[in-house]
Amino acid sequence: MATTPHPRVRFAPSPTGKLHVGGARTAVFNWAFARATGGVFVLRIEDTDPERSTAENEQVILRAMRWLGLDWDEGPEVGGGYGPYRQSERFDRYDELVERLLAEGKAYYCFCTPEQLEADREAARARKDPFQGYQRTCRSIDPAEAKARAEAGEPCVVRLKVPEDRGDVLVHDIIHGDVTFNAAELDDFVIRRTDGSPTYNFCVVADDSAMAITHVIRGDDHLSNTPRQVLVYEALGLEPPLFAHVPMICGPDGKKLSKRHGATSVEEWRDEGYDPEAFVNYLALLGWSLDGETTMVSRATLAKEFSLDRISKNPAVFDTKKLQWLNAEYLKAMGDEEFAREVLEPQLTAAGLAEAGCVDANPAWWSLLAEILKPRTKLAPDVVGLSRFLFGEGVEIDEKARAKALGKEGAAAALEAAEAALLPLERFTGDEIDAALEPLPDELGQSKRVFYQAIRAAETGSLASPPLGASMELLGKGRSLKRLEAALELASA
């Protein structure tokens, strides 16, 4: 492996589906480590499965990466000096290395059929052999004979020749410490299949070495692959990178995160209305912490402070409620103008309630709406339901509000008093509206609950809404008074 002045890390997804939470967390850790160390973040597409890998899936992954804000320094659509960055474009390199290992006697052709391999395993089990892997049947075939048979078209794979005296494989892992693997369990594994395609444990070594990767940061489900990869490095005469296997992600039930726990792909979470900054923050906290206390960790802080020594070896629990809470905190922390542009305008435009450019057309109105909705918004789409009453001349009053508010004795009197108090106002602001309404319940001899429920139902169509005075300011004096009159007809009926 070539030496480099700065760390080089890679995220290497397979385009066989969408980018899921586990992969996204791995991408976050790699990106943050590269940024915090002044290193290079490489995106490599591992598309050696021609039946399941598609260009469409690759684009899905790239879109998810961009939404997360994880920019890559080398890779698809960016380029770089270590390309190509798709494994399907690197087969010549793999073949070259396999042929080199064959020539050096470090690999050999295997002609065993699947039936023979199964028979050998059954025999090993029957005699209670502690080693039940490949029995190295073809290892003793003369290399010249084996090559001639392979060139004649006889079906075969290529296996790595693990040295018989190799001993246990010790993996130095930054997170888990030294992990020992029993050499007796490591058979002469396949590095090239019958169809000529390389296996994962071979091509990942070929790529990581060719791309000068210094640190391999990946899920700990790959830890069991590492000893075989170490053996490939040794056979090729290469120094392995440093390994850091991050903990798995579990659902609240302690089982591996899956669809039964809810949305799993990044785009599903995006479509549910999560803020990308909050989502990256939450992913980073799945197995890592800044100081054991800080919950809100921005992407900028990650890029400055991330370190591998803060990663836990224990499984992380994905808690949707905590994610929602964190998302709400990020929305609250937005400035009013930012919230209006990044949340209100796109959501309300998509719902058909507003038009593109609406914020620029009336920035003060939208800033006020942002101010009253931010504390009440957990997910971006929430703003549609919270503000729907503001769009349109009238409002549809739901059945519960009709019965509990407008159907009560005193509702008509409340509406009449409110109209009379608001009509003279020259400045129709939230503060002026609240001040005008505040003494009316006592004057009418009503409870505040009865009084305000009637006004709220008239103006918003429901019993729950953002602050009443500010809501009526957004509606404007004309619409507010018309809604009181319309509700009065219902209350008097």
N, C-alpha and C positions, 0 to 999 in steps of 0.2 A: 504494500500500500504506500502510495506516494505521501511524503510528509507535506503538510500545509501549515502556514503560520496561524491559521484560525480553524476552529472546529467546522467540520462539514457534516451535516445531518440530512436525513432524507425521510420523507413520508412517501410510502409506496403502496397506494391502494390498488385493488383489482377492479376493473370496470365491469364487474358482473352484476352490479346493482347500485343502489343509492349509497351515499355516505352516511353511515350510521353513527350513533353516539360514541361508541367505543373508538372507532377510527378517527372521528373528529377530535376526541380528547387526545389521542396520540398525535394528531397533526398539531394541536395547540401546544403540546409539550415540546415537540420538535421545533416549531416556529419560535416559541418563546426562548428556548435554549439558544438557538442561533442568534436571535436578536440581542439577548443579554450578554453573549460572549463575543459579539462582533463577528460571528461565524456566517456560514452560508446554508440556506435552507433550500434543499433540492426536492422537487416533486417528480417522482418516477411512476409511470403507469405500468403495472405488472399484468400485462394482457396476454399471457401465454396460453390461456384457455380459449381457443378460437370459437368454441360452441357457445360460451356464455359471455365473453367479452364483446362489448359493442362500442362504437363511436358515440352513440347516444348516451350510454351510461357514463362514458368519460366526461362528456359535457355536463352531465348532472353533477358529477363530483367537482368539476372545476367551478360550476356556478355556486355550489355549496361552500367551497373554499373562499370564493370571492365574497359571498355574503358574510362569512365569518370574519373577513378582513385579514385572512392569512395569506399574504402575498408571498410568492416563491421567487427565489433568486435565479434558479435554473429549472428548466423543465418545459413541458408543452406550452406552446404559444409565447415562450420567453426565450428559449434557447439556452446556450451556454457552451462551455468548452469541453464538457464531458459527455455530450450526447452521442447517439440519440437517446431520448428519455422515455421511450416505449420499449418494453422488452421484445415485442414482436419485431422490432427493427434491429435487434442485436443478436439474431441467431447465428450469424457468421462468427461472432466472437465466442459464443458458447461452443460451437463445433470445433473451433480452433483449440480451445482449452481442453476439450474432451480428447481430441486427437493427440494433444501433447501428453496428457496423462497416460493414454494407451501406449504411446511410444516410449515413455519413461518407465513402463511397467507398474504404474501406480493405479491403473484401472484395467478392467478386462471385460471381454464380451461374455454375456451369459445367455445361453440358449434354452434354459429351462422353461417348460411350458407351465401355464397356470395350474394344470392338473398335477404336474410333477412337484411343483412348489407346495401344493396343498398336501400331497402325499408325504412329503418330507416333514411338514409341520405335524401331521398326525403321528408319524413315526416318533418324532421327538417328544411329543406329549405322552405317547404310550410308554416310552422308556424313561419318562420323567426327567428328561434332559433339561437342566436349568437354562440352557440356551435354545430357544425355539425359533430363532430367526433363520435367515437364509443359511443353508448348510455348506455354502461355498463349493457347490458341486462343480462348477465350471472354472474355478480358480486355477486348477492344475492343467487345464488344456493349454497346449503349446500355443504361444501368442501368434505365431505365423499361421498355424492351422485355424485358429479362431478368426483371424483377420480374413483368411481366404473364405471361410464359411460365411462370414458377414458380408463380404463383397459379392459373394455368389447369390445373395438375397435371402439367406436363411434368417427368419425372424429372431431378433435378439435385442437385449438391452445392454447398456454399459453400466458396470458397477464399480464403485470406488474400492480399491484394495486396502482395507483397514489393516495396518501392521499388526501381526499376531501378538507382538510384544508391546503394543501401544500402552496398555495399562489404562487406568481410569482417566476420564477427561475432566479436568478442573476448569470450570467457567468462573471467571472473575466478574461478578456483576455489581455495578455501582449501588444498586438498591438492595439486592438480596445477599450481598457478600459472596463468599466463595461457595459454589455449588458443585458437588462431585457427582459425576455420572459413571455408573459401572460399565467398564469397557466391554464386559461380557454380553451386555445387552445391545451393543452396537454392531449390527451385522454389516456385511459388505452391501451397502444400500445403493439403489439405482440412482445414477446421475443423468442418464439419457434413456428415454423410453423407446419402445419398439418403433413408434412412428417418427423418431428422430427429435422429438421435443425434449428440452432439458427439464429436469425436476426443480421444484422450488428451492430446495436446499443447495442446489448447485448454482443456479443462475443468480440467486440473490447474493451469493459470495462473489461470483464473477462481476456483478454490477457494482456491489459496494466497494470492491477493490479497484475496479476501473474508474469509479467516480470519486475515489479518494475519500470515502466516508470515514470519519474518525470516531463517531459515536452512533451506535444503533439504539435508538430509543423506541421501544415497541411494547405491546401488551405482553403480560407474563404468560399468556397461552402459547407464546412462541419460545418460551424458555426451554421446552423439551426439544425444540429443533436445534438449539444452539450447539450441543456437542457434535452433531453431524456437520454443522457448518464449520466448526473449529477444525474438524478433520479434513474438510475440503481446503481450508486455508493452509493447513500444514502440507497437504499433498501438492498444492500449487506453490509452496515456498513463500507464502505471504503472511504478514503479521495481521492477526485479527483486529478489528476495531474494539473500542470499549463498548460494553453492553450495559444497558439499563432497561430492565423489564418492569414496566409499570403495572400496578395492581388491576385486577379485573373490576368491572363495574357490575354491581348487583342491583336488583330491585329491592323494594322494602321488605320482601319476604326472604331475602338472603340468597335468592337464586339468580343465576346469570341474567342480566337484563335482556328482555326479549319483547316481542309484540304484545304479550299478555299484560305487560306493565304499561302499555300505552304507545304513543308515537315513538318511533325509534330512529327514523331518518332525519337528518338535519333540515331538509326541506319541509317535512311535516311540522317541525317546530316553528320554522319560519312562517308557514302558512297559518299557524294558530295565533300568530301575532307577537311572537317574542322578539325582543330587541337583540340584535346581534352582539352588541357589546356585553349585555347582561348574560347572554347565552355562553359566550366565550369565558366570561368571568366564572360562571357556574361550572363549566367543563374543567377549568383549571383547578377548581377546588375539589374535584373528584380524585383525591389521592395526593394533593399538594396543598401547601398553605404558605402564606407569606410570613406570618409570625405566630400562627396558632390562634389569633384573635380576629384579625381584619377579614371582613367578609366581602366588602366591595373592593375589588382589585381590577382596575382598568386595564385595557389592552396595553396602554403606554407603560403602566407600572409593571405588567408582566414582562414586557420587552426590556425592561431595565433591571428587574430584581429577580427573575426566575433563576432557580438553581436546582440541580438534580438532588442535592443533599436534603432538600425539603420534601422529597417524595416519600410517601409511606409505602411499606410493603404489604399493608393490610388492604383487603377489598374495600372499594368505595361504594356507597349506597346512593343511588339516584332517587332523589326525593322531589317529586313534581311540585309539591306544596312549597318547598323551600325555593325552587326555581321561580315559581310564580311570585313569591314574596320579593325575591331579588330583582325580578323584572320590574315589579311595581316601584321598587326603590330607584331603579335607573330612570324610569319614566318621571318620577317626582323630581329627580335631580336635574332634569332638562330645563333649560330656559323656556319661557313662554313662547317665544318666537320659534325656537327649535322644535318644541312639541307641536306647534301649529303646522309647521312645514313637514316634519318627519312623520307625524302620526295623524293629526287631524285631516290635513288635505288629502293624502293618499287614501285613507280609510273612507272618508265621506264622499270622495270622488268615486271610489269603487262601488259605494252603496247607492250612487245616483242622487245624493243629496246636495252635492256641491260640484263645482267645475274647476278644472285645472287653472291655477293662477288666482284662486279665490283669496288666498292669504295676502298676496300683493295688492289686491283690489281694496281690501279693507283690513289692514294689519291690526288696528286697535281692537276691532270686534273679535278677530280671531285670537288675539293675545288674551283677551278677557275670557273667552271660552276655554282656552288652554289653562288659564289660571284656576278655573273652577273644576275642570275635569281631571287634571293631573292627579290630585290626591285620591280620586275615585276610580282610577284606571289600573287594572292589573295586567291586561293584555290589550294591545292596540285596537282590536276590533270592538272592545267594550265601548269605545267612544261613539259608535254608531247608535246603539241603544240609548246611551245616556243623553245624546243631543238631538235625537230624531224630532222631538217636539218643537225644536227651534225652526224647523224648515216647513214652510207652508203657512197659509193664512190662519186656518183653523187647526184644531187638534182633536184627535179621536180619543175620547175619554173611556178608559177601560171599565169593565163591569164592576170590578171591586171598588174603584174610585167613585163610580156613580152611586153605588149602594151605601158605602161607608161614609162618604163625604157629602155628596150632593143630595142624598136621600134623607139626611138627618134634619131634625127640626133646627132652625136657626141658620141653615146654609144660605137661604135666599137673603136673609138680613146681612149676613157676612159679606156676600158678594156685592150687595147694594152699597154697603158702607165702604168697602174697598174701592169701588168705582168712584164714589163721591170724594174720597180722600185723595185718589190719584189724579183725578181729572185736572185739578188746578196746578199740578207740578209743572214747572218750566224746565227744570233739569231732571230728566228721567234716568237717574243713576241708581245703582244698587243701594247706596247709602241713603239717598233721598226716599226711595221706595220703602226700605225697611223702617225708616223713621216715621213715614206717614202711616204705615200699617200697625206699628207697635202699640199704640194706645187703644186701638179699636176693640180688641176682645173685652177689655175691662169696661169700655163704654157700652158695649152691647150686653154685658153680663154673661159672656160666653167663656168657655175654657179656650186657652190658646190652641189646644189640639183641634177642637171643632172648627175654630175660625181658620187656622192655617191649612187644614186639610181641604177645606172648601176652595180656598184660593189656589192652592197647589194643584188640585184636581182640574180646576178651570184653566189654568195656564199651561200645565205640562201633560195633562191627561192621565196622571197616575198619582199615587200617594207618596212616592219616593222620587226625588229629583235632586239635582245640584241646588245650591243656595237659591232661595226664591227671589230675593231682590236682584241678584246678579242675573238670574235667568230672565227676569222680566226686562231688565235693561237690554239684554241681548235681543229679546223679542221686539223691543221698541214700544213706545207709548200706544201707538195706534193699534197694533195687534194685541197688546195686553188688554186694552179696554174692550176690544171686540170679543175677546175670549171670555171676559167676565160677563158680558151681555149674553153671549150664547149659553154659558153655563147657568145663568140666572133663569133662562127659559126652561131648562131641564129641572132646576131646583124648584121652580114654581109650579111645574106641571102636576 
